[in-house]
Amino acid sequence: MLKFAGAWQTMRVRTLSDLPRQAEENFGDKVAVRVAGVSLSFREINQLVDACAAGLMGLELKAGDRVILHLPNSWEWVVSYYAIARLGAVNIPANILLVSEEIAFIAADSEAAAIIAPSDRISSIQKALEPNSLIRCIGVGASIPAGVVDWSALIHGSSNSISVRVDPRATATIAYTSGTTGKSKGAVLTHSSIVMNTAMTANMHMRTSADTVVTGLPCAHVYGNVVMNGAFLCGYTLVLLQRFDAEEALDAIDQYRATLFEGVPTMYNYILGAASLPQRKLTSLTRVTVGGQTMPLPQLEATRARFGCPIIELWGMTEIAGLGTTHPLYAPEKLGSIGLPLPFAQCKIATLNNLVEEAAVGEFGELLFRGPTTMRGYYGKESETAEVLLPDGWLKTGDIAYRDVDGYLYVVDRLKEMIITAGYNIYPSEVERVLAEHPAVRLVAVGSVPHGAKGEVAHAYVVLTPNAAIKSEELEEYCRSRLAAYKVPKAFHFVRDFPKTSSGKIVRRELWKLSQP
Protein backbone atom coordinates (compact mmCIF):
# COMPACT_ATOMS: atom_id res chain seq x y z
CA MET A 1 0.00 0.00 0.00
CA LEU A 2 1.27 3.47 -0.87
CA LYS A 3 2.34 5.47 2.15
CA PHE A 4 3.29 9.10 1.98
CA ALA A 5 5.98 8.45 4.60
CA GLY A 6 3.38 7.83 7.26
CA ALA A 7 2.23 11.45 6.86
CA TRP A 8 1.80 12.76 10.42
CA GLN A 9 4.18 10.13 11.78
CA THR A 10 6.99 11.50 9.66
CA MET A 11 6.63 14.85 11.41
CA ARG A 12 8.12 13.13 14.48
CA VAL A 13 11.36 12.44 12.60
CA ARG A 14 13.68 15.20 13.70
CA THR A 15 17.08 13.50 13.81
CA LEU A 16 19.04 11.03 11.69
CA SER A 17 18.84 8.66 14.64
CA ASP A 18 15.05 8.64 14.31
CA LEU A 19 14.98 7.84 10.59
CA PRO A 20 15.70 4.06 10.64
CA ARG A 21 13.48 3.53 13.71
CA GLN A 22 10.54 5.30 12.12
CA ALA A 23 11.19 3.55 8.80
CA GLU A 24 10.98 0.15 10.51
CA GLU A 25 7.69 1.16 12.11
CA ASN A 26 6.24 2.52 8.86
CA PHE A 27 7.66 0.11 6.27
CA GLY A 28 8.81 -2.98 8.19
CA ASP A 29 9.93 -5.80 5.90
CA LYS A 30 9.81 -3.80 2.67
CA VAL A 31 13.21 -3.78 0.91
CA ALA A 32 15.07 -0.60 1.84
CA VAL A 33 18.42 -1.02 0.10
CA ARG A 34 19.79 -3.19 -2.70
CA VAL A 35 23.52 -3.03 -3.32
CA ALA A 36 26.16 -5.46 -4.62
CA GLY A 37 23.77 -8.41 -4.53
CA VAL A 38 22.56 -7.74 -0.97
CA SER A 39 18.97 -6.73 -0.14
CA LEU A 40 18.03 -5.50 3.33
CA SER A 41 14.65 -4.47 4.69
CA PHE A 42 13.95 -1.40 6.79
CA ARG A 43 13.58 -3.69 9.82
CA GLU A 44 16.89 -5.44 9.20
CA ILE A 45 18.76 -2.17 8.76
CA ASN A 46 17.38 -0.67 11.96
CA GLN A 47 18.44 -3.77 13.90
CA LEU A 48 21.93 -3.59 12.38
CA VAL A 49 22.12 0.11 13.24
CA ASP A 50 21.38 -0.71 16.89
CA ALA A 51 24.06 -3.41 16.93
CA CYS A 52 26.65 -1.18 15.25
CA ALA A 53 25.91 1.74 17.59
CA ALA A 54 26.31 -0.53 20.61
CA GLY A 55 29.59 -1.81 19.20
CA LEU A 56 30.89 1.71 18.68
CA MET A 57 29.90 2.59 22.22
CA GLY A 58 31.86 -0.46 23.37
CA LEU A 59 34.93 1.17 21.79
CA GLU A 60 34.30 4.11 24.15
CA LEU A 61 33.09 6.36 21.37
CA LYS A 62 30.50 8.80 22.63
CA ALA A 63 28.18 11.65 21.69
CA GLY A 64 30.05 14.48 20.01
CA ASP A 65 32.98 12.33 18.86
CA ARG A 66 33.79 12.73 15.18
CA VAL A 67 33.92 9.55 13.08
CA ILE A 68 35.20 9.48 9.49
CA LEU A 69 33.15 7.21 7.23
CA HIS A 70 35.36 6.27 4.29
CA LEU A 71 33.57 3.46 2.45
CA PRO A 72 32.17 2.90 -1.05
CA ASN A 73 28.41 2.81 -1.56
CA SER A 74 27.42 -0.29 0.41
CA TRP A 75 25.02 -1.53 3.05
CA GLU A 76 27.88 -1.16 5.54
CA TRP A 77 28.02 2.57 4.69
CA VAL A 78 24.29 2.95 5.36
CA VAL A 79 24.38 1.06 8.66
CA SER A 80 27.51 2.86 9.90
CA TYR A 81 26.08 6.27 9.02
CA TYR A 82 22.94 5.81 11.09
CA ALA A 83 24.83 4.04 13.90
CA ILE A 84 27.15 7.01 14.30
CA ALA A 85 24.09 9.28 14.44
CA ARG A 86 22.32 7.02 16.94
CA LEU A 87 25.31 7.25 19.22
CA GLY A 88 25.06 11.04 19.08
CA ALA A 89 28.47 11.14 17.41
CA VAL A 90 29.29 13.20 14.32
CA ASN A 91 29.49 11.71 10.82
CA ILE A 92 32.36 12.84 8.60
CA PRO A 93 31.61 11.34 5.17
CA ALA A 94 34.77 10.94 3.06
CA ASN A 95 34.43 9.91 -0.56
CA ILE A 96 36.03 6.57 -1.38
CA LEU A 97 38.03 8.19 -4.21
CA LEU A 98 40.02 10.32 -1.76
CA VAL A 99 43.62 9.22 -1.22
CA SER A 100 45.19 8.50 2.18
CA GLU A 101 46.80 11.95 2.44
CA GLU A 102 43.41 13.61 1.91
CA ILE A 103 41.86 11.40 4.60
CA ALA A 104 44.70 12.31 6.95
CA PHE A 105 44.04 16.01 6.31
CA ILE A 106 40.34 15.58 7.13
CA ALA A 107 41.21 13.58 10.25
CA ALA A 108 43.50 16.31 11.56
CA ASP A 109 41.22 19.17 10.55
CA SER A 110 38.11 17.65 12.15
CA GLU A 111 39.91 16.24 15.21
CA ALA A 112 38.43 12.85 14.44
CA ALA A 113 38.27 10.11 17.09
CA ALA A 114 37.77 7.17 14.72
CA ILE A 115 37.69 6.13 11.11
CA ILE A 116 35.73 3.37 9.38
CA ALA A 117 37.39 2.33 6.12
CA PRO A 118 37.97 -0.68 3.85
CA SER A 119 40.39 -3.16 5.38
CA ASP A 120 42.74 -2.92 2.42
CA ARG A 121 43.12 0.85 2.88
CA ILE A 122 43.53 1.08 6.62
CA SER A 123 47.29 0.48 6.65
CA SER A 124 48.04 3.24 4.13
CA ILE A 125 45.74 5.62 6.00
CA GLN A 126 47.50 4.84 9.29
CA LYS A 127 50.85 5.69 7.69
CA ALA A 128 49.47 9.02 6.46
CA LEU A 129 48.06 10.00 9.86
CA GLU A 130 50.06 12.13 12.27
CA PRO A 131 52.69 10.04 14.12
CA ASN A 132 51.03 10.43 17.51
CA SER A 133 47.47 9.96 16.26
CA LEU A 134 45.17 8.10 18.65
CA ILE A 135 42.42 7.63 16.08
CA ARG A 136 40.57 4.33 16.38
CA CYS A 137 40.71 2.47 13.05
CA ILE A 138 37.84 0.16 12.13
CA GLY A 139 38.18 -2.03 9.05
CA VAL A 140 35.41 -3.34 6.81
CA GLY A 141 36.21 -6.44 4.75
CA ALA A 142 38.54 -9.43 4.88
CA SER A 143 42.10 -9.61 6.22
CA ILE A 144 41.84 -7.00 8.96
CA PRO A 145 45.37 -5.74 9.87
CA ALA A 146 46.67 -6.19 13.40
CA GLY A 147 45.53 -3.47 15.77
CA VAL A 148 42.49 -2.61 13.62
CA VAL A 149 38.97 -3.30 14.87
CA ASP A 150 36.97 -5.72 12.72
CA TRP A 151 33.69 -3.99 11.81
CA SER A 152 31.92 -7.30 11.21
CA ALA A 153 32.89 -8.62 14.65
CA LEU A 154 31.87 -5.28 16.12
CA ILE A 155 28.28 -5.45 14.86
CA HIS A 156 27.90 -9.15 15.68
CA GLY A 157 29.34 -8.72 19.14
CA SER A 158 26.29 -6.93 20.48
CA SER A 159 22.56 -7.10 19.85
CA ASN A 160 21.71 -4.53 22.49
CA SER A 161 19.73 -1.42 21.70
CA ILE A 162 21.19 1.85 22.94
CA SER A 163 19.30 4.91 24.02
CA VAL A 164 21.02 8.25 23.53
CA ARG A 165 18.95 11.43 23.49
CA VAL A 166 19.95 13.32 20.34
CA ASP A 167 19.15 17.03 20.08
CA PRO A 168 17.91 18.01 16.58
CA ARG A 169 20.06 21.14 16.89
CA ALA A 170 23.22 19.09 17.55
CA THR A 171 25.88 18.64 14.91
CA ALA A 172 25.12 15.56 12.81
CA THR A 173 27.72 15.89 10.07
CA ILE A 174 30.86 17.77 9.18
CA ALA A 175 30.67 17.56 5.40
CA TYR A 176 33.86 18.44 3.57
CA THR A 177 33.59 20.40 0.35
CA SER A 178 34.92 18.76 -2.81
CA GLY A 179 37.70 21.32 -2.98
CA THR A 180 37.36 22.60 -6.57
CA THR A 181 39.15 25.82 -5.60
CA GLY A 182 41.67 24.65 -3.01
CA LYS A 183 41.76 22.88 0.36
CA SER A 184 38.41 21.43 1.36
CA LYS A 185 36.56 22.84 4.38
CA GLY A 186 34.19 21.06 6.76
CA ALA A 187 30.64 22.43 6.74
CA VAL A 188 28.94 21.88 10.10
CA LEU A 189 25.40 20.57 9.56
CA THR A 190 22.79 19.79 12.21
CA HIS A 191 20.36 16.88 12.37
CA SER A 192 17.43 19.20 11.73
CA SER A 193 19.06 20.78 8.66
CA ILE A 194 19.70 17.40 7.01
CA VAL A 195 16.27 15.99 7.84
CA MET A 196 14.62 19.21 6.63
CA ASN A 197 16.50 19.11 3.33
CA THR A 198 15.52 15.47 2.83
CA ALA A 199 11.87 16.20 3.58
CA MET A 200 11.60 19.27 1.37
CA THR A 201 13.36 17.51 -1.52
CA ALA A 202 10.86 14.66 -1.19
CA ASN A 203 8.06 17.21 -1.22
CA MET A 204 9.21 18.89 -4.44
CA HIS A 205 9.91 15.61 -6.27
CA MET A 206 6.84 13.75 -4.95
CA ARG A 207 8.90 10.86 -3.57
CA THR A 208 6.80 8.06 -2.06
CA SER A 209 6.98 4.45 -0.93
CA ALA A 210 5.86 3.44 -4.45
CA ASP A 211 9.22 4.55 -5.87
CA THR A 212 12.31 2.53 -6.67
CA VAL A 213 15.33 4.81 -6.99
CA VAL A 214 18.53 3.88 -8.84
CA THR A 215 21.63 6.01 -8.31
CA GLY A 216 25.40 5.92 -8.57
CA LEU A 217 25.77 9.12 -6.56
CA PRO A 218 28.19 8.60 -3.65
CA CYS A 219 26.41 8.40 -0.30
CA ALA A 220 29.27 10.54 1.00
CA HIS A 221 28.18 13.45 -1.24
CA VAL A 222 25.41 15.70 0.10
CA TYR A 223 23.01 14.95 -2.75
CA GLY A 224 23.66 11.21 -2.61
CA ASN A 225 23.09 11.56 1.13
CA VAL A 226 19.71 13.26 0.60
CA VAL A 227 18.70 10.47 -1.79
CA MET A 228 19.70 7.81 0.77
CA ASN A 229 17.94 9.54 3.66
CA GLY A 230 14.86 9.91 1.45
CA ALA A 231 14.49 6.13 1.33
CA PHE A 232 14.13 6.00 5.11
CA LEU A 233 11.86 9.03 5.27
CA CYS A 234 9.56 8.07 2.38
CA GLY A 235 9.86 4.29 2.26
CA TYR A 236 11.11 3.84 -1.29
CA THR A 237 13.60 1.15 -2.26
CA LEU A 238 17.09 2.48 -2.94
CA VAL A 239 19.16 0.61 -5.53
CA LEU A 240 22.76 1.72 -4.94
CA LEU A 241 25.49 1.29 -7.52
CA GLN A 242 28.83 0.83 -5.76
CA ARG A 243 30.35 3.02 -8.45
CA PHE A 244 28.72 4.49 -11.53
CA ASP A 245 28.80 2.49 -14.74
CA ALA A 246 26.39 3.35 -17.57
CA GLU A 247 25.55 -0.25 -18.48
CA GLU A 248 25.12 -1.26 -14.83
CA ALA A 249 22.82 1.71 -14.28
CA LEU A 250 20.69 0.72 -17.28
CA ASP A 251 20.62 -2.90 -16.08
CA ALA A 252 19.42 -1.81 -12.64
CA ILE A 253 16.72 0.43 -14.10
CA ASP A 254 15.44 -2.48 -16.19
CA GLN A 255 15.78 -5.20 -13.56
CA TYR A 256 14.12 -3.33 -10.70
CA ARG A 257 11.65 -1.31 -12.79
CA ALA A 258 13.02 1.93 -11.38
CA THR A 259 10.71 4.92 -11.25
CA LEU A 260 13.50 7.43 -10.59
CA PHE A 261 17.16 7.74 -11.60
CA GLU A 262 19.44 10.36 -10.05
CA GLY A 263 22.80 11.58 -11.31
CA VAL A 264 25.16 14.34 -12.37
CA PRO A 265 25.55 15.54 -15.99
CA THR A 266 28.56 13.30 -16.64
CA MET A 267 26.51 10.21 -15.80
CA TYR A 268 23.80 11.12 -18.29
CA ASN A 269 26.40 11.81 -20.97
CA TYR A 270 27.85 8.32 -20.50
CA ILE A 271 24.39 6.76 -20.54
CA LEU A 272 23.51 8.56 -23.78
CA GLY A 273 26.66 7.03 -25.29
CA ALA A 274 26.05 3.50 -23.94
CA ALA A 275 26.11 0.78 -26.60
CA SER A 276 22.95 -0.93 -25.32
CA LEU A 277 20.84 2.22 -24.98
CA PRO A 278 18.97 1.82 -28.32
CA GLN A 279 17.62 -1.54 -27.12
CA ARG A 280 16.47 -0.28 -23.72
CA LYS A 281 12.82 0.60 -23.07
CA LEU A 282 13.13 2.52 -19.75
CA THR A 283 9.34 2.72 -19.57
CA SER A 284 9.20 2.38 -15.78
CA LEU A 285 10.83 5.76 -15.20
CA THR A 286 8.49 8.57 -14.18
CA ARG A 287 11.19 11.25 -13.73
CA VAL A 288 14.97 11.64 -13.47
CA THR A 289 17.00 14.27 -11.66
CA VAL A 290 20.27 16.01 -12.50
CA GLY A 291 22.48 18.30 -10.43
CA GLY A 292 26.06 19.04 -9.49
CA GLN A 293 26.89 21.23 -12.51
CA THR A 294 25.06 22.98 -15.32
CA MET A 295 24.01 20.75 -18.22
CA PRO A 296 23.85 22.15 -21.76
CA LEU A 297 20.35 22.41 -23.23
CA PRO A 298 21.01 19.94 -26.11
CA GLN A 299 21.99 17.26 -23.59
CA LEU A 300 18.99 18.04 -21.39
CA GLU A 301 16.70 17.66 -24.38
CA ALA A 302 18.42 14.46 -25.51
CA THR A 303 18.13 12.97 -22.00
CA ARG A 304 14.46 13.86 -21.68
CA ALA A 305 13.69 12.43 -25.11
CA ARG A 306 15.56 9.15 -24.60
CA PHE A 307 14.37 8.53 -21.04
CA GLY A 308 10.81 9.44 -22.00
CA CYS A 309 10.07 11.33 -18.80
CA PRO A 310 10.66 14.74 -17.18
CA ILE A 311 14.25 15.62 -16.24
CA ILE A 312 14.22 17.62 -13.01
CA GLU A 313 17.16 19.95 -12.60
CA LEU A 314 18.39 20.98 -9.19
CA TRP A 315 21.07 23.04 -7.50
CA GLY A 316 22.67 22.52 -4.14
CA MET A 317 25.77 22.90 -1.99
CA THR A 318 27.58 21.07 0.76
CA GLU A 319 27.01 24.17 2.89
CA ILE A 320 23.21 23.81 2.78
CA ALA A 321 22.99 20.05 3.44
CA GLY A 322 21.98 19.22 -0.13
CA LEU A 323 19.48 20.92 -2.39
CA GLY A 324 18.71 24.63 -2.34
CA THR A 325 16.49 24.81 -5.42
CA THR A 326 14.69 22.42 -7.73
CA HIS A 327 11.49 22.08 -9.77
CA PRO A 328 8.15 20.96 -8.37
CA LEU A 329 7.24 17.77 -10.25
CA TYR A 330 3.85 19.15 -11.28
CA ALA A 331 4.88 22.53 -12.67
CA PRO A 332 5.56 24.06 -16.08
CA GLU A 333 8.81 22.78 -17.57
CA LYS A 334 11.72 25.21 -17.83
CA LEU A 335 14.72 23.31 -19.15
CA GLY A 336 17.99 24.98 -18.23
CA SER A 337 16.63 26.45 -14.99
CA ILE A 338 17.61 25.20 -11.54
CA GLY A 339 14.03 25.88 -10.45
CA LEU A 340 12.72 27.52 -7.31
CA PRO A 341 13.89 27.58 -3.68
CA LEU A 342 12.91 24.66 -1.47
CA PRO A 343 10.01 25.35 0.92
CA PHE A 344 11.08 27.48 3.90
CA ALA A 345 14.17 28.69 2.00
CA GLN A 346 14.90 31.95 0.17
CA CYS A 347 17.15 32.87 -2.75
CA LYS A 348 18.06 36.24 -4.16
CA ILE A 349 20.37 37.53 -6.87
CA ALA A 350 22.69 40.24 -5.52
CA THR A 351 24.46 42.60 -7.89
CA LEU A 352 28.11 41.74 -8.40
CA ASN A 353 29.18 45.11 -7.00
CA ASN A 354 26.85 45.30 -3.99
CA LEU A 355 25.51 42.27 -2.10
CA VAL A 356 22.77 44.38 -0.49
CA GLU A 357 21.35 45.47 -3.83
CA GLU A 358 19.14 42.95 -5.62
CA ALA A 359 19.72 42.46 -9.34
CA ALA A 360 16.95 43.18 -11.81
CA VAL A 361 15.16 40.40 -13.69
CA GLY A 362 17.55 38.93 -16.26
CA GLU A 363 20.60 40.64 -14.74
CA PHE A 364 23.60 38.53 -13.73
CA GLY A 365 24.55 38.58 -10.07
CA GLU A 366 25.67 36.34 -7.22
CA LEU A 367 23.16 33.79 -5.97
CA LEU A 368 22.54 34.08 -2.21
CA PHE A 369 20.71 31.47 -0.12
CA ARG A 370 19.03 31.67 3.28
CA GLY A 371 17.10 29.00 5.15
CA PRO A 372 16.97 26.40 7.92
CA THR A 373 19.29 23.98 6.11
CA THR A 374 22.25 26.40 6.09
CA MET A 375 25.43 25.24 7.80
CA ARG A 376 26.50 26.68 11.13
CA GLY A 377 29.88 27.43 9.61
CA TYR A 378 33.15 25.81 8.58
CA TYR A 379 34.58 23.70 11.38
CA GLY A 380 37.37 25.58 13.16
CA LYS A 381 37.48 28.33 10.52
CA GLU A 382 35.79 31.49 11.74
CA SER A 383 37.35 33.82 9.18
CA GLU A 384 36.42 31.58 6.21
CA THR A 385 32.89 31.29 7.63
CA ALA A 386 32.56 35.07 7.91
CA GLU A 387 33.57 35.43 4.26
CA VAL A 388 30.53 33.48 3.04
CA LEU A 389 27.93 33.58 5.83
CA LEU A 390 26.62 37.10 6.26
CA PRO A 391 25.28 38.46 9.59
CA ASP A 392 21.68 38.47 8.32
CA GLY A 393 21.83 34.77 7.46
CA TRP A 394 22.43 35.02 3.70
CA LEU A 395 25.00 32.57 2.37
CA LYS A 396 27.21 33.65 -0.52
CA THR A 397 27.16 30.70 -2.90
CA GLY A 398 29.83 31.86 -5.35
CA ASP A 399 27.49 31.09 -8.25
CA ILE A 400 26.61 33.67 -10.89
CA ALA A 401 22.92 33.44 -11.70
CA TYR A 402 19.87 35.34 -12.85
CA ARG A 403 16.11 35.23 -12.31
CA ASP A 404 13.39 35.26 -14.99
CA VAL A 405 10.03 37.05 -14.79
CA ASP A 406 8.41 33.97 -13.20
CA GLY A 407 11.00 33.80 -10.43
CA TYR A 408 12.82 30.77 -11.82
CA LEU A 409 16.58 30.76 -11.29
CA TYR A 410 19.35 30.04 -13.81
CA VAL A 411 22.99 29.42 -12.91
CA VAL A 412 25.45 30.96 -15.37
CA ASP A 413 28.74 29.85 -13.83
CA ARG A 414 30.96 29.81 -10.77
CA LEU A 415 32.20 33.30 -9.87
CA LYS A 416 35.74 31.95 -9.37
CA GLU A 417 35.69 30.21 -12.75
CA MET A 418 34.75 33.30 -14.73
CA ILE A 419 37.51 34.09 -17.24
CA ILE A 420 38.51 37.76 -17.58
CA THR A 421 40.26 38.35 -20.90
CA ALA A 422 41.40 41.90 -21.70
CA GLY A 423 38.74 43.22 -19.32
CA TYR A 424 35.87 41.17 -20.80
CA ASN A 425 34.01 38.52 -18.79
CA ILE A 426 33.72 35.03 -20.28
CA TYR A 427 31.46 32.48 -18.61
CA PRO A 428 32.80 28.98 -19.42
CA SER A 429 29.35 27.36 -19.27
CA GLU A 430 28.07 29.75 -21.96
CA VAL A 431 30.82 28.65 -24.35
CA GLU A 432 30.26 25.01 -23.37
CA ARG A 433 26.56 25.26 -24.19
CA VAL A 434 27.36 26.51 -27.69
CA LEU A 435 29.95 23.82 -28.40
CA ALA A 436 27.68 21.10 -26.98
CA GLU A 437 25.22 21.80 -29.80
CA HIS A 438 27.74 20.67 -32.42
CA PRO A 439 26.96 17.09 -33.52
CA ALA A 440 30.63 16.06 -33.34
CA VAL A 441 30.96 17.12 -29.69
CA ARG A 442 30.03 14.59 -27.03
CA LEU A 443 31.46 16.42 -24.00
CA VAL A 444 33.12 19.80 -23.61
CA ALA A 445 34.74 21.82 -20.83
CA VAL A 446 36.23 25.31 -21.01
CA GLY A 447 39.04 26.57 -18.79
CA SER A 448 41.44 29.48 -18.53
CA VAL A 449 45.09 29.67 -19.57
CA PRO A 450 47.39 32.59 -18.59
CA HIS A 451 48.14 35.10 -21.35
CA GLY A 452 50.77 37.82 -21.25
CA ALA A 453 48.77 40.61 -22.88
CA LYS A 454 45.18 39.65 -21.99
CA GLY A 455 45.66 38.21 -18.51
CA GLU A 456 43.96 34.94 -19.37
CA VAL A 457 42.18 33.38 -22.34
CA ALA A 458 39.70 30.56 -22.82
CA HIS A 459 40.70 27.13 -24.09
CA ALA A 460 38.19 24.40 -24.96
CA TYR A 461 38.70 20.71 -24.18
CA VAL A 462 36.54 18.44 -26.30
CA VAL A 463 35.55 14.78 -26.18
CA LEU A 464 34.29 13.84 -29.65
CA THR A 465 31.33 11.60 -30.36
CA PRO A 466 32.33 8.10 -31.55
CA ASN A 467 33.65 8.02 -35.13
CA ALA A 468 33.50 11.82 -35.41
CA ALA A 469 36.32 13.69 -37.13
CA ILE A 470 36.65 17.45 -37.02
CA LYS A 471 39.42 20.05 -37.02
CA SER A 472 39.97 22.82 -34.51
CA GLU A 473 39.42 25.38 -37.25
CA GLU A 474 35.91 24.08 -37.88
CA LEU A 475 34.98 24.37 -34.19
CA GLU A 476 36.47 27.86 -34.06
CA GLU A 477 34.35 28.94 -37.03
CA TYR A 478 31.29 27.34 -35.45
CA CYS A 479 31.86 29.39 -32.28
CA ARG A 480 32.48 32.62 -34.21
CA SER A 481 29.06 32.35 -35.80
CA ARG A 482 27.40 32.09 -32.37
CA LEU A 483 29.59 34.01 -29.92
CA ALA A 484 31.22 37.40 -29.62
CA ALA A 485 34.83 37.28 -30.82
CA TYR A 486 36.34 37.65 -27.31
CA LYS A 487 34.37 34.57 -26.12
CA VAL A 488 35.72 32.26 -28.82
CA PRO A 489 38.29 29.83 -27.34
CA LYS A 490 41.84 30.55 -28.43
CA ALA A 491 42.63 26.84 -28.69
CA PHE A 492 40.74 23.53 -28.94
CA HIS A 493 42.18 20.36 -27.39
CA PHE A 494 40.74 16.93 -28.20
CA VAL A 495 40.84 14.75 -25.07
CA ARG A 496 39.44 11.46 -23.76
CA ASP A 497 38.14 12.71 -20.42
CA PHE A 498 38.36 15.53 -17.88
CA PRO A 499 39.80 15.87 -14.36
CA LYS A 500 37.00 15.46 -11.83
CA THR A 501 36.42 15.80 -8.12
CA SER A 502 35.47 12.79 -6.02
CA SER A 503 31.80 13.73 -6.53
CA GLY A 504 32.07 13.76 -10.33
CA LYS A 505 32.34 17.51 -10.97
CA ILE A 506 34.69 18.69 -13.70
CA VAL A 507 37.65 20.62 -12.24
CA ARG A 508 38.12 23.47 -14.69
CA ARG A 509 41.21 24.85 -12.95
CA GLU A 510 43.08 21.64 -13.86
CA LEU A 511 42.01 21.45 -17.51
CA TRP A 512 45.19 23.22 -18.67
CA LYS A 513 47.16 20.11 -17.70
CA LEU A 514 45.46 18.21 -20.55
CA SER A 515 47.18 20.45 -23.11
CA GLN A 516 50.66 19.83 -21.72
CA PRO A 517 53.02 17.52 -23.67
Number of C-alpha atoms within 10 A of each C-alpha: 6 11 14 21 25 19 11 9 12 18 11 11 21 19 23 26 27 21 24 29 20 23 27 21 14 23 24 18 15 18 20 27 24 19 15 12 5 9 16 17 19 26 22 18 26 25 19 23 30 28 23 33 33 26 24 23 17 13 13 10 21 18 17 17 18 25 29 26 23 24 28 20 22 19 20 19 20 19 22 24 28 26 28 33 27 28 26 27 27 28 27 28 26 29 22 20 14 13 14 18 15 16 21 19 16 22 22 14 15 20 16 21 21 21 25 25 23 20 21 15 16 22 17 12 18 19 12 16 20 13 8 6 14 11 18 19 23 23 25 23 13 11 10 18 16 8 9 17 18 20 24 16 12 18 20 12 14 17 16 13 14 17 12 13 11 21 15 18 13 19 23 29 26 28 25 25 21 23 12 17 12 9 11 17 24 23 25 25 28 26 24 21 26 27 24 23 27 26 23 19 25 22 17 19 18 14 25 21 22 15 21 25 27 26 25 22 25 30 28 27 24 25 28 21 20 23 25 26 25 27 28 27 30 28 30 26 28 25 26 25 21 18 16 17 15 21 15 14 21 20 15 19 25 16 9 15 17 23 20 22 23 22 21 22 24 18 19 19 18 16 19 19 14 14 11 13 16 10 7 13 14 19 14 17 21 16 19 22 18 23 20 20 20 24 23 22 16 17 19 21 15 14 20 17 12 14 22 17 18 19 24 25 24 25 24 19 16 22 28 25 30 26 24 28 25 25 26 19 16 9 9 8 14 14 20 20 26 24 25 23 26 23 17 12 17 16 20 22 26 23 19 17 9 11 18 10 13 15 21 15 13 14 16 19 27 27 28 23 22 21 19 18 26 27 26 16 21 24 20 15 13 10 10 13 18 13 10 18 22 14 8 7 14 19 23 17 18 16 20 25 25 25 24 13 9 8 14 17 26 24 22 21 20 18 17 12 22 19 22 17 19 13 10 11 12 22 21 24 23 16 22 20 18 17 25 20 15 15 11 18 19 20 23 23 22 26 23 25 17 12 12 7 9 12 14 17 23 26 22 25 26 25 18 19 14 10 6 11 9 11 9 14 11 10 20 17 12 16 19 15 10 13 15 10 10 16 22 22 23 13 16 18 16 17 14 11 15 21 15 16 15 17 21 21 18 21 18 19 17 14 23 17 11 15 13 6 4
